[in-house]
Amino acid sequence: MRLIRSMVLILAIIMGCAGWAQTAPEPVNPHATPEARALLAYLDSISGQATITGQHNYPNDGSRWTDLAHDMTGKYPGLFGQDFGFSAGDDKDSVLSRPAMIEEVKRQYRSGAVIALTWHEVKPTDDEPVTFRDSVKSHLTDYEWQQLLTPGTPLYNRWCAQVDVVAGYLQQLRDAHVPVLFRAYHEMNGNWFWWGGRPGKDGSAALYRQIYDRFVNVHHLDNLVWVWNVNAPGGNAHAIADYYPGPQFADVVSMDNYGEFKQQYYTSMIGLAAGKPIALAEVGTLPSPELLDRQPRWTYFMVWSEFVHTANTVEQVNATYHALRMLNRDDPRLSVPMEAIRNATAKRGNGSAQAVPVTPGASAGEVLTEHSR
């Protein structure tokens, strides 16, 4: 019954039917595409009922870790995660892999996956490519930070030029009608990334609002569902509420957690979200079925790349993937609504939205050729 309701709601949003669509959450971007609206409505519909399995992949790894999750469980994760990278050459985080990564994202979406993207962004005083330690994990001075947030300064203009590059890739996904869970400036309550560890209205949250403004009002990236993100508090990760940009800038409220899934973290996220969907945007150890029974409103989790096997046993991964509440890519509770979104897009464009099987290692041409036979 809940699947039928989700289907009707998604179709109502896509087709612009006022009655049912009024029950869906309103995206923070008033110009959000029908696909983005439907994805957000779907997350809202499963909140408290089910959780999507997810897997991150490094930019230059294609779908390597998603494929490993399938090899371990016989199931593809319901969410496909990727990153825009920062490094050079054939490094796993290479910026040279961005074009191939975008094509892989399109294939994964056609095959039924929810798409989640983030970016370990270059420090605006540096030029890509960079190294993780010397740029992404370095810091700006207080003066540089103030200049970064001041329109018209040289540093602000450098930042614009850098984020505009990534905006260009996101535009390709917008034009392909791919809705994206976009997680900007993740783990911002921690002090380990150059954008993090600055509480208050002129701190890390202000930079999040700045990229929201540029991506929404300059580049019109209306396919993005905006995911705000913090790290589980403790140590060098500070109180999460001091970093919240405001409810008008976050569709989904999420936490990264590589430690214990404390009930107080879950409770604090529910309180801050105030009815919005919540998610575990990065984890090392998979949340167990028992944990998710106690914390049922996590709408998805995403395991970070190799952690699927370095931080978990095969038995642990299978216990979670095969639990009743979990939504893998082939589960009708996920695959049917995702197909409805693609079909509605195709009807508007008179195209085909049939799921395209993702073949590990296949090129875009090989996949498309196989599908056209």
N, C-alpha and C positions, 0 to 999 in steps of 0.2 A: 504493500500500500504506500509506504514511504517512497519507494522507487517511482511509482506512478505519479505521486505528488511532485517529486523533483523534476520528472520529465515535463509535466504540464507547466510548472513554473518556468523552467528553462525555455520551453517553446514560447510561452507567453512573453517573456522578456525579448527573445530574439525577434519575434513577429510584431512586438509593440502592442500587445493586448493589454489594455489598461487595468482591468479588474484584478487578474492574478498577479500581474507585474507589480502592483502596488504593495504586495506583501513581501517583496524582495528587498534586501538592504540596498541603500543608495550608495553608489561608489563615491569616493571623495572627489574624483574627477567628474564633474557634471557632464562631460562630453565622452565618457567612457564608451567604447564600442559595445555592440550587442554581445560579442563573444566575451569581453571582459566582465560585463554585467552578469552574464549567465554563469561564468566560472565563480564569481564571488557569491552569487545566489546558491550555487551548488555547495560550496564550502559551508555556507550558513545552514543549508538544509541537512547536512550530515553532522553538524556540531552536536556532540553529546550522544551520537548514535554509532558513528563509524570513524575510522582513521585511515587515511591513505598512506601506503608504504612509499618511501622515497629514497632515492640514491643519487648522490653527487658524483660528478665525473670531472677530472681536470681538463682544461681546454684542449690540450694536445693528445688526450687519451680517447677522444670520441665517446663511445659508449662502453668502454672497457669495464667499468665497475658495475654498471647496470647489467651487463652481460654476465658478470661473475655472480651477481645476486641471483640471476636466473639459473645459472649452473648449480648454485647451492640449494635452491629451493624448488626449481621447476616453475617458478612464477616470475614474471617481469614486474618490477615495482611500478606502482601507479603514477609516481611522480619522477620526472627526469630533471636532474639538476645540473647546471653548468655555470661557468665563470668566464669573464672576458679576459682574464690574465693580465700579465704585466712584464714578463721576462722575454728573453731573446732566444733565437736559434731553435733547437729541437727540445728545449726544456718543456716539462709537462705543463707549465703555465705560460707558454709562449704566446705573444700577441700575434704571431704569424698564423696561428691556428684559427683565428676568429672567423674567416670566411667558411672554413670547413665546419667549425662548430655551429654556425648559424644553419647550415644545410642539415647537420645532424639533428638540431632542434626541430626543424621543419619535419624531418622524417619521423622523429619520435612523436610529435604531435599528431601527424597523420595516422600513426599506429595506435593512438589512443591515450598517450601519456599527458598528464598535466605538466606544464613547463615552469620551472623555477630558475631564475637567473640572479646572480650577484656579481660583484666586481671588486677585486682587491686593487683598488684604484691607486695609480701612481701619485706620489706627493706632487702638488702643483708647482713646486720649485724645481722639479726634475723633469726630464724628458724620457719617454719610453724608447726602448725597453730599459727596465731597471731590475735590481735584485730585491728580493723580499725583505731582507734585513736592512739594507741601506736606504730603502725608499718607503715601502709600504709600512714597515715597522719603525720608521724614524718619526721625527716630530717637527712641528712648526713652532716658531717663537710666538709669543703673545702678539707681537706687532704684526708678524706675517699672518696670523689668524685674523686679526682685525682687517688687514688689507684684503684677505681672501673674501671676506663677507661684505666688502665695500664695492658696489658696482662702479666700473670705470677705472679702477686701479690696474696697474700692469699685472699684478698677481691674479686678480679676478679675471682679467682677460685671458691669461694663460689657462686658468681653470676652465673657462668657457670652451676654449679651443680643444682641451683634452676631453671633456665630457661630450663635446659635440661629435667626436669620433665614434664613441660608443653609441650615441644617439642614432648615428647613421645605420649601425647594425640593427638596432631595435626598430628602426623604420622599416627595414626589410621584413621583419616579423609582423609589424603592423600591416604592411601591404599584402602579406600572405594570410592575414586574418588569424594570426596566432596570438591568443591571449597569454600573458606572461605574469607570473608572480614575481615581481621585481623587488629585490631586497637591497635597498641602498644603505651604504655606510653601516654595515652590520657590526654587531657587538660594540655599539658606540659607547656603552657605559664602561668599557674596559680601556686601559691606558696603553695598549700594545700597538694599536694602529694610529697613524698620524691624525686621523679624523676623530679619534675617540678620547674619552676621559675628560671632556669639558662640559660640566653640567650647566644648567640654566638656559635662559632664553637666547643668549648670544653665544652659546656653546655648540656642541655637536648637533643638537636638534636644529639649530639655525642653518647649518650646512645641509642637513636633510631637507629642510623646507626650500633651500635655494635650488637644489637639484630637482626637486619636485616642480618648482616654478619653471625652470628651464625646459625640462622634458615635457611638461604639460602645456605651458603657455607659449613656448617658442617652437618646440619641435612637434607638438601635437601628438605625442605618443599615447594615444587614447586606448591602446591595447594593454596597457599596464595595469595590473592590480597591485596597489602599493602595500608592501610588507615592511612594517617597522620592526626593528630587531635589536635585542640586547643579549648580553651574556648572563648566565645564571650568576647572581650577585655573590660576592665574597672575594677576599684577597684584593686583587687589582681591578675587580669589577664592582662598580659602585651601585648605589640605590637606583633602581630602574626608573622610578617616577621622575627623577631629575633630568631625564633625557627624552621624555615623551614630547613629540613636536606638536601635539594636539590632535583631537579626534578628527579634525577636518583634513588631516594629512595621512591617515593610516586606514587602509581597508582591513588589514590583518595585523594582529599584534603577535609577535613571535619571540621565542627565546632559543638561544644556543646553549646546550648543556652537555658537557663532557664528563660530568660527575654524577652525583646522586640526584635522582628526580624527586626532590623534596616537595612535600605537599604544600609547604608555604610558598614555594615558587609558583606552583600551579594556581593557588588561591590569589596571589598577588597579580598574576597575569589576567585572571578572570575579572578581578576588580578594576584593573586599568582598562581593559578592553571594553567594558561596559556594554556587553552584548555583541561586539564584533567577534569574528572567528579568531581563534588562537591556534598557534602551531609551534612545533619543535623544529625550527628551521635548520639546525645542525645538531647531530648527536654523534657520539662515538659508539657507545653501547646501545643497541636497540632497546626501546622500552618494551617490557614484557607485557603479555596479555593481562596479567594480574595488575600491573601498574596502570594500564589504560582503563581497566575496570574502575579503579579508584580515581583516575583523572580522565574522564571520558570526553572532555571537550577539546582535546588536542585534535585538530582536523587533519593534520598530516605530520609526518616526521621525515627528515632526510638524513641518512647516514653519510658521513664524509668519506668519500672515495674508498681508500684501502682499509678503512676502519671496519668495513663490513666483514673482513676476515681476520684482521689483526687484533680487533678488540672484542670479537664475538666468536663463539663456537658455532659450528654448523647446526648443532642442536638448538642453540639460542635463536639463530636467524630463522630456522624453520618453525619454531614454536610461535614466533611473532607473525611470520608471513602466512601461516596456515590457521591463525586464530580467526574465529567467526567474524569479529568486528573489523578485521583488516580488509582494505580495499586494494587489491592488486590490479594490474592493468586489464586482466581478462575478466574481472568480476563484473557481472551485469549491473551491479549498483553503481559502478563507475563507468564501464565501457558504454552502456546505453546512453546515459546523459552526455558523455563526451561525443559520441557519434551524433547525437541530436544537435549539438552545437555545430559540428562540422557540416551536417546535412543542411542546416538552416543557412549557413554561409554559402554553400554550394547552390542552394535554390536562389539566393539573391544574385549569384554570379553565373548561374546556369552551368556550374561545373560539377565535378565528381568529388564526393567526400568519403568514399569507401576507405576503410582502414588499409594502409599499406604496410605489410609485414616488414619489420626492420631486420635486415640481415647483418650480423656483426661483420664489420670490415668492408661492407659494400659501399661503392661510391654512389653519389646521387644519381648518376646516369644509369647505373646498374639497377638500382631500386626502381626508378621510373620506367625503365625498359621492361623489367619483369612485370610491373603492374599493368603495362599497356598491352601485354600479350593476350 
